[in-house]
């Protein structure tokens, strides 16, 4: 079996193990064993991929494999990775591993929760390794379907409404994707659905590209919180259980940016160059609007959800600049945001589990009561506002540097506007930290609360180490993805 196929296969085996488990201890054993295997396999994949590149391997996609799945439409199970997808796989395994420990204290229908969680992981891993359009779309759907139950059953607040809204809006995006994929296949007169082979044909007429590019970009952009299709995101995040919020914001939203870059822009490059200005305006609105909206929220999850709209908007903003520096920043931003938003949602879940409130007006003085969780929250906030030495700074500075390299008035104006999000983010992060962590605790019941348990500490420490590691030593990651980004950008512009 190809090593890449192990990534969706392991969560499937975990589901079988969970089905056979008879108590919570066995459930935890299955999850830890499977999540650990995925993390170790991802680290091996990164080292192996770097080794292949260093040995002179120049193919755009490595570790490829393919076999026929459905002959009438020539659909194959085709897999392969480049530096971008390897980075996304590593991010996904980290979030799955830490999400397992963040859900350690769950008591309600634990087996069923983790089975749906594993199915969601199957879709995520399958999407990032797929080279066949239909196979990619199938895994995309597999990743979306479990969200309805994970939020509707195990969520909080208006969970049924949030689950339904999220599902309907993302399924609407999926419908656009299916139409666009079929449009590319038949419009190109293709004999295959392999992304790399379609890209080499260069025979999709520009009039058809003008139709299919916005359809596919919006289809993926819905999941990437593209304005004005972002409204599902805050409600979905606010109602989702902790581990689901971590995987959803940390990984699932990255499917949107990855798909826009890998499918919409890579396969429809002429329309991408012609129509990019429209989506640059929309993504600029996402960046600034998301940051301003976070400023006026009083619910911890809503603050982080609108922050995610802003940061994911930066990903789409960067790839639309169509230069290597900005696109490299986009991939770094996907990694950085995935790690820090997972850390935020993990900490919010831990605070909510103790205080039973997410309203910042009811929280204060937590630093004295739970110092470990509070310090970790400060670190997450500093990463979010782009403190040098943490991952957020590297990603955002690379994006803005690449965007400002475009030597025309339009691109530079929107870049300056997008840059204002840095200041706005600092405002709501520092205000939030000062409000809930410092001062005097006004609720006597909160004085009885305890700090983090061992499982919670393990989850947040791993995420902090990853955030600091990417911030202090970003070169190895940027080197790994740079050749892949350069290849995609060169294809788009040529």
N, C-alpha and C positions, 0 to 999 in steps of 0.2 A: 504494500500500500504506500502511495505517495505520502510523504510526511505532512503535507498540507491537509490532506483529507483527515488526519488525526484530530484536527482542531474541531470540526463539527462532530466527529465520531465520538470523541471523549464525552461531551455533554450528553449524547444519546446513551452511552453506556452508564453514565451517572443516573440518567432517568430510570434505567432498568434496575440499578442498585437501589435507588430510592423506592421503587415499587416493591422490592423485596424486603426493605427495612421494616423492622417491627417496633422500634422505639426511637426516641429523639437522639439517643447516643449513636445508634447505627446511622441515622440520617446525617448527623454531623460528621461521622467518620467518612461516609460516602462523599459528602460535599468537600471536605478538606482534602481527601485523597485526590479527587478529580480536579479541583481547583489548583492544587499543588502541581499535579501532572501537567496541566495546561501552562502554568507559569514557567515551569522548568523547560517544557517543550518550546515555548516562545523565546526564552533566553538562548536556547540552543539554536533556534532558527535565526535569530539576530546574528549570533557569532558565525554560523555557517554562511549566511548571506554575505556578511562582511568579508569572510575568507574567500568566497567565490569572486567578489568584486576585486579584492586585492590580488588575486591570482590572474587577473586579466580578462575575466568573463565580461563580455560586452553586450550580451543579449538584453533586450528591454525587459523581458520576463524570464525569471529563473524558476527552477523546480517545476516545470510545466508537466502536465499530464492531461490526457483526454481520452474519453471513450463515448461512443454513440449512446444517446439516451432516447431520442425520438426521431426516427429516420425521415418521415414525411416533411418536416421542417428543418431537418439537419441540425437538430438541437443536441449538443454534446454536454457531458459533464466535463468541462474544461477548467483547469485550475492552474494558477501560477502567481508569482509575487514579484513585485519590485520593491524599492526602498520605502515607498509610501505605504503600501499594504502591509509590509513587515512592521512598520511603526504602529499602524493601527491594530494589528494583531497583538503586539506587545502591550499596548494600552488596554485592550479588551481583557487580556488575561489578568492584568493587575487589578482591574475593576471587579472582575468576577471573584478573584481571590479575596480582596478586601471586603466586597459586598457579602460574602459568605460569613465572615466574622462579624460584620455590622448587623447581621440578622440572627446572631447566636442566641439572643434572649427571646426570640419569637416563640409563642406557645399555641397560636391558633392555626390549625390545619397546616402544620409545619411541612409534612411530606408533600402535600399538594402544592404549596407555595414554591418549594425548591424545584419541583418537577417543571412547573411553568417557567421558573427562572432559568432552568437548564435549556428548555426549548427556545427561550429568547436568545440564549447564548449560541445555540445551534445556528439560528438565523444570522446573527451578527458575524460569526466566524465564516460561515459559508459565503456571505456577501463579499467579504474582503478578499477571499481567495478565488472568486469566480472570474473567469474570462469570457464566458458565454452569456450573452445578454439575457436570455430567458432563464438560465440557471441563477444568475444574479437576481433577477426579479423574483424568482421563486423563494430564494432565501430572504429577500427583502420582506416578502409577505409573511414568512415564518417568524421573522423578528417582530412584526407589528401585531400579529394576532394575540399573543399572550398578554399584551399590555392591557387589553380590556378587562380580563379577569384579574390580573395582578392588582390593578387599581380598583376595580369595581368590588372585589371581594375583600382584599386585604388593606385597602386604602383607608383614609380618614376624611372627615369633612363631607363635602358634597361629592362623594366618590362616584356614585352612579352617574351623575351629570358629567363629571370630569372624564370618566372612562368613555362615555358615549360620545362626548364632543371630540375627544382625542381620536377615537377610532374612526368616526365619520370623516373628519378632516384629513387624516392620514390615508384613509382608503380613497378619498377623493384624489389625493396626490398620486396614489397607486394607479388609479384608473387613467390618469394622464400619462403616467409612465408606460403602461401597457400599450396605449395608443401610439405613443412616440416610438417605442421599441419596434412595433409592427410597421410603423411608418418608415423607420430606418431600414428595416429588413427588406421590405418590398420596394421602397423608393430607391434603394441602392442597387436593386436587382441582384441582391446578394445570394450566394449559395451557402452561406454560413451565418451563424449568429456570434461567431468569435469576434470579440472586440478588436483584437490586434489585426485580424485579417480584414475586417471591414475598414479599419483605418487606412490600410495599405491600398485600398481600391481607389480612393479619391474620386469617386464617380457619383456622389450624391449631388444632384443639381441644386444650385443656390436657391431657386424658388421653393424647393422642398425643404431645404435647410432652414429657411426663414419661418416655415410652419412648425417643423419639429423641434427646433432649438428652444423656443420659449416654452413649448409644452413640456419638454423633458426637464428643462431647468426649473420651471415652477413645480413640476412633480416631485423632484428631489428637494427643491427649495422649501416646500411645505415642512418637511422633516427637519430642515436646517433653520427653521424659524424665520424664513424670509418674510419681510413686511409686504403686504398686510395679511399674510397667511399664518401668522405666529400665534394667534389667540388661543389655540389649544394648549400651548406650552405652559403658561403660568398655572392654569387650572389643573393640568395633568400632573405637573411637578408638585403642586401643593397637596394633592390628594394621594399621591403614590406613597407606598411604604418605603422605608429608608433605602434598602438595597436596590429597589426598582428605580428610585430617583437617581441613585448613583449610576446604575447601568444605562438608564434612559438618557440623562443629561451628559454623562461621561462618555458614552459610546454610541448610543442609538442615534443621537442628533448628528454625529459625525458621518453617518451613512449619507446624510443629505449633501454635505460639502464634498465628500469623496465621490458621490455619484455625479454631481454637477461637473466636477473636474474630469473624472474618468470617462464619462459617457457623453454628457451634453457638449462640452467644449472640445473633447478629444475627437469625437466622431463627426461633429458639425462645426468645424473650425471657421469656415467662411462666415456663417451666420453669427458665430460667437464674436468675431471681430466687428461685424456690422451692427449688431444689436446690444453689445455689451453695455453701452452708455445707459440704456434703460434700467438694467439691473444694478448698475453701479449706483444710480440714484436711489433705488429701492433699498439696497444694502446699506447705504449711508444713513438712510432714515432708520433702518433697523438698529444700527450701531448707536446713534444718538438718542433715538426714542426709547430703546431698551434701558439705557443708562439713566435717562430722566425719569422713566417710570419706576425704576428701582428706588429712586430717591424718595418717592412719596408713599411707598408701601410700609405697612406696619407688621406684616406677617413675615417671619424669617424665610420661609420657603418662597413666598412671592418675591421677596427681594432677590434671592438667588436665581429664581426663574427668569425674572426680567434681566438680570445681569447676564444670564446665559443667552438671551435673545441678542443682547449687545455683542457679546464675545463671539457667538456663532455668526453674527452678521459680519464681523471682521474677517472670518474665514472666507465667506463668499465674496466680500469686497476685495480681498487680496488676490484670489484666483482670477477675478475679472480684469485685473490689471495686466495679466498676460505677460509677465516677465519673471525670470527665474528667481530673483531675490524675493519678490512679493509672494510668489507661490511657495517657496521654501518656508517663508514666514507663516503661510496659511497652514501647512502641515505641522509646523511647530506649535501654532496656536491650537490646532485640534488636539495635540498631545497635552499641551499645557492646560487648556480649558477642561479637558477630560479629567485630568488629575485633580485640579483644584476645585472643580465643581463637585466631584465625587467626595472630596474631603469636606467641603461645605455641607453637603447633604448628609453625610455620615454624622458630622458634629451636630447639625440641627436635629437629626433623629435622636441622638443621645441626650441632648438637652431637653427635647420635648418629652422623651420617655421618663425624665425625672421631674420636670416642672409641670407637665401636662398643658403647656401653653406655648404658642409660637409668637404671641403678640409682644412686640418689643416694649410696649407701654407697661407691661406687667412684669418685665424682667429687669433686674439691676443687681449690681454687686456680685455677679457670679464668679469673679476672679478669686475671691476669698473662699467661696464655697466649693468650687470645683476647679482648682488651679490648672490641672493638666489639660482638661478640655478647653479652658479659656485661653491658655497659651497657644494651643493648637489652632483655635479659632482666629487668634491674632495673626498667626503665620499664614493661614488661608487667606485672610483679608489682605495682607501685605502682598501675597502672590497675585491676588485679583487686581490690585491697583497698580501692579507693575514695578515692584521694588527690585532694584538691581540685585542679582545674586539668586533670584528665584525665577521660575520658568516663564512667568508672565512678561517680564521685562524683555527677555530674549525674543519671544514670539512677536510682541507688539512692535518693538523697535525694528525688527526685520521687515515686518509688514509695511510700516509707515516709510521706512527708508526705500523699499522697493516701489511703493506707490508714488512717492515723490520723484522717483527717477523718470517717470513719464513726463516728458518735456512739453507739456501743453497746459493751457490755463484750466481747462475743465478738470483734468485729473488732479492737478495741484490744489484747486479749490476744494474739491470733495475730500481730498486727503486732509487738508487743514480742518475741515468741518468734522471729519471722523476723529481727528486727534483730540478734539474737545472732550471726547468720551473719557479720556484718561483723567482729566480734572474732575469730571462729574463722578466717575467711579471712586476717586479718592474722597469726595464729599460724602457719599452715602456709606462707604466702608468705615471711615473714621468716625462718622456720626453713630453708626451702628455699634462699633466696638466700644466707644465711650458710653453709650446708653446702657447696654446690657451687661458689660463686664465690670465696669468701674462704678464708683459711688457706693452708696449704702443700700443693702438689700431691704426692700420695703415689705416683703412678704415673709412673715415669721415661719411659714411652712417650708420655705426654700432653704432656711438655715439648717434643716435636718437632712438635706440631700447629700448624696455621696458622689465621689469623683468616678472616673472611668474604671471599668473592670479590665481584666487582662486581655480579653478578646477585643474590646473596643480600642485599647491602647495599641494592640498589634495592628489593627486595620489602619488607624490614623498615622502611626509611625511609618508604615510602609509607604503611604501616600506622600507624607512630608519628605521622606528620603528621596522619593522619585522626583518631586517638585524641585527640591534643592539640587539634586543631581543634574537635572536638565538645565537648571539655571546657572550652575557653577561650571558645568562642563558640557556645553551644547554642541561642541564641534563634531564629536563622534556621530551624533544623531544627524546633524545637518549634512555631514559628509555622506552618510548612508542614503539619505533621501535626495541629495542634490543631483546625482546623475539621472535619477528617474524623473525628477521635476524638469530638468533640462530637456530630456527627451520628449516629454509631453508638450512643453512650451514650444519647442522647435517644430513639432508636428503642427501645432495650432497656427503658428505664424508662417509656415512655408506653404 
